[in-house]
Amino acid sequence: MIRRGPDIALRPFVPSDFTALHAIVSHWEVTRQLGVWPWPADPAFTRVRCVLRSNAFGWAIWFRGRYVGFVAGRGHSFGYLLSP
């Protein structure tokens, strides 16, 4: 795990993050800001996003022991999402 301060931690994104990630993208307030994410949240789409493609990076963001979002990038693209 990569730590940044006493309350925030980052770790590599893994497929088992699906449940927490899908719960976050099931909030309209989050998904409306994501240009390609379907609404209502589609579990199949979320599962695809839990697997990093080649030349990509992704980190799960934890705040005080709770999964709160992720940050990822590939090529010239960079994105993030956070729990409301």
N, C-alpha and C positions, 0 to 999 in steps of 0.2 A: 504494500500500500504506500502511496506517495502522500505524505502529510504536509499540510499547509496551515500552520497555526493550531491552537488547541481545540477549536470547534469544527474545522473543515478538513476533510480528507478526500483524496482522489485515489482511485484504483482503476486498473484496466477494466474496461467494459466487457462483460461476459454474457452469454446467452441466458443464464439463469436470472439476469436482471429483468426478464420479460414481465413478470407480474407487477413489479414496482413501476416499471416504465409505462406499461399499459394503463395502470391506474392514473398516472400523471396525464397521459395524452387523452384520457377519457374526460378531461375537463375542457370545456369549450374555451375558457379563458386562455388556456395554453395552446390548444390546437389552432385557434383562429390566427395565430401569429406565424404558423408554420405553413409555408406555401404549398408543400407537396403532401402533407399529412392528411389522410382522408377524414371526413367527419360524416357520421359518427365514427369513432375510433374503430379500426378494423384489426382484430387480433392477428390475422395473417400478415398484414403490413407491419405491425409492431414486431413480430417475430423476425421478419426479414431485417429490420433495423437493429436487431440484437446481435447480428453477425457482421463483423467488420469485413469490408472488402479489401483487396490488396491495395497497398500504398495508402492505407487509411489509419487513423488513430481514433481512439475513443476512451474516455474516462467516465466512470460513474462518480457523481458528486455526492458526498455524504456530509451532513451537517448535524452535529451532536448525535451521531450514531444512527441517523435516519437517512435513507436514500431520498435525495431531493431533486435529482436531475442528471443530465449528462452533457458532455461537451465532446464534439467529434469533428473530424476534418478529413478531407481527401483532396489531393491536388490543390486547386485554388479555392476550394469551398471550405467553409467553416460554419458550424452551427452549434446551438445549444438549446436546451429547454430546461425549465425549472418548474417545480411544483408550485401551485399557487399558494 
